[in-house]
Every structure is written in C-alpha cells, then in structure tokens.
C-alpha cells in the first residue's frame, strides 16, 4: 500500500509546485488547516496547521500537549524540488526548420538522461489578475533527440558531453506553419478558461518525464520513477505525520522545502527564516510564553533531515567506501560526514538507530570515500540556523539526479515506520550530549 501511495504522489507532482499542492491535499484530508503568515495565529494543544510559502515550500505541524518550551519540536525535513530542465521566459526558438523550447538547467542534473524521452511541462503560472495557477500539459509536448551514432562515431568510446546551451534544446515541433501559436499561447490554452498569452505575465515551468512511475523487476521489487530524490522522503514524512495518532508533549513538524538542489538560498528555502519564523510563532503562542520560549524549545528539539542516499551500484562498486556501501532493500541509511556536509553526530545517530531497532527495521551507514566529495542537505543548514540537533538519513537509490531514478519498494515502509516512531516515542538528546 505505501509503495503504490508513493507512486501516486510522484505522478501527481511533476513540479515542486504540484508537490506542495499534493501535500496540502493530503494534509487537509487529515484535518490540517491553512495559516496565513500575514495574520495572527490562534493555536492550542492538538492544533493541526500548515503554511505554504513561495508555492512550493510547506511547513505543517501538530501542536503537542505541552508548550514547545517544555515539550520541544520533533521535526522531519525534506525537499520538493529536483534537478532538471526549466523553461526560460522567452521560450520560443526556431532553428533549421524546427520549433524548439529554450531551457535552463536547474541544479546538478544528469543531462544526458533527458535525451530521447517524451517530455511534458508543468509548474506555476502568474496571471495579470494577480493570481497564480498550476498548469500541467496533459500530453508530452517536446523531446531532445540524441545525435545518431553515424554522426558521432566516438560517442561509445569517448563518452557523451553535452553543451547545455546548444545541444540540450528540446524540439517542440516543425516550423512549417508561420501561424503556429507561440509556446506562451500553448500554456494559455492548457490553462483554459478563455485565457490568452497576454494574460500570462510570468511562469516557473519544469520539463518532466511523461511516462508514469512503475514497479519493475522480476518480482516488481524496484521503483522506476522521476523525482524520487526527494519525493520519496516527502512522502514518508507526510505519512508519518498524518498517521502518528494523538500527540504527546512535543509538537510534530514536517518542513518540505523548495530550492534545496540549488543551495537553498531563497525566501522559501532552508537558508530562509521560513521554518524559524513558523516555529517561533508556535512557541510564542502559549499563554505563558516568555521571550525565551523559542530558544528553550529549540534546545529541546530534534531534526530528522531526510534526503535520498546513494546505494552501491553493481557496475561502479569502486565508487563506494567498501565498509559504507548501502544496498537497495537494506533499510534506511544514516549519512555521516566529519566535515559537516551532513548534520549527523553520535547522539543523533543513536536516536535514529533506536527508532529503527524499536520498529524492527534494519539501518545502514553511508560515508563517502576520502577521495570523493559528498553532497549536502538541508540538515546542516537548519541545524546551524536554529541550534537544533539533527541527523541526516535517506532511503538508498540508484541513478540519483537522473531524469528517471531507481529505488527499492522494500525500503518505503521501513522509513515510514522509523519516522512514525520518532513522532510518537522519541526523546531528543540534550544539546550538551
């Protein structure tokens, strides 16, 4: 059930804006209601609320039985964005008798994986009336064809290197009709409601693999899907929050950020004050809260930063430290980096290991080779901003940052179980541990 539910969330989320919208629908189905950052908040024990910023970042929380300065926060963080291709503002390109689409590479995408796929476009459109709308083309609209091997004889021996400006431009159609509508007009038609191109003043549009997610392998044990990094973690966090039952003393929080893949430096990213502001307001909502309420709450809190992890690749096993080589189906991965690219420390690792053991879940460890740099996550950013102890974890996967990624169905439920235990049973280690 949890695996099929994950696939449904992925297929409903071709852009971070759709991911936020799909997350909100799930939250509202479990009694969470929206808050407006511009208005005063009236909160009490058991209140279930969410806040959206920037259309693609969501913070949801369920107030605990105790004020946060005594009960603290139990947080799970993840991100809604993925590396890929974004549509430029002036989208129409014509070359050699073809209509093409001007794109910009977003994040550290594996560019070659976007070739020879039927691509759709989806995202957010800003209209002249001041509103924004989600749009998703119901059909594939473009494709980036590979160059035939006859014209690139050395591709299999020297590898494929793409110039993102000149060789990654999708084909939108043939340029034989001078009256063919511009791309902006196509977007307006897809939105419907009589909208025209002039009504569209701005957009944030992503290309996406139009093929639906699937279970593959001889026993359907593998998940083939776009945007597993990091919708896999978003899904687990949402399920844990909405199924954890009545809260204890701690306030439960899920933060789903946009812009992680490009450094989180935005008004809605992990480097912003979005989460800090929400938690400060929650901590200050207690009738007897003092000016020290938020600081005291943070000192009693714990963050589980959830982002997908690197499974060992059978064709590239030498890319892993042999003692820290997670495998698909082996359970959640605890990610460690002494240079603080991951926020995990001994007490944080111990708490998540305890969650896994208590729920009968096997856990794994990942540490990069000393001669290979590792990526980073929202974990160190959030921990540094608020002084909250954290651990970085994620389910193992292959083909990370590809247009289409691979994970194990067997890993979906264990991560949810460990996260649910965190929300229901965890006692955060003291900051001085």
Secondary structure, DSSP 8 states (H G I E B T S, - for coil): -HHHHHHHHHHT-SSHHHHHHHHHHHHHHTT-EE--TTS-----TT-EEEEEETTTEEEEEE--SS-HHHH-EEEEEEE---SEEEEEEEEEEEETTEEEEEEEEESS--GGGGTT--EEEEEEEEETTS-EEEEE-SS--BB-----GGG-TTHHHH-----TTTS--EEEEE---TT---HHHHHHHHH-TT--GGGEEEEEEEEEE-S--EEESTTS-EEEETTHHHHHHHHHHHHHHHHS-S--SSEEEEEEES-GGGTS-STTSTTSSHHHHHHHHHHHTSTT--TTHHHHHHHT-EEEEE--EE---TT-GGGS-TTS---TTS--EEE--TTSSS---HHHHHHHHHHHHHTT---EEE---TTS-----HHHHHHHHHT-EEEEEE-EEESTTSSSEEEETHHHHHHHHHHHHHHHH-----TT-
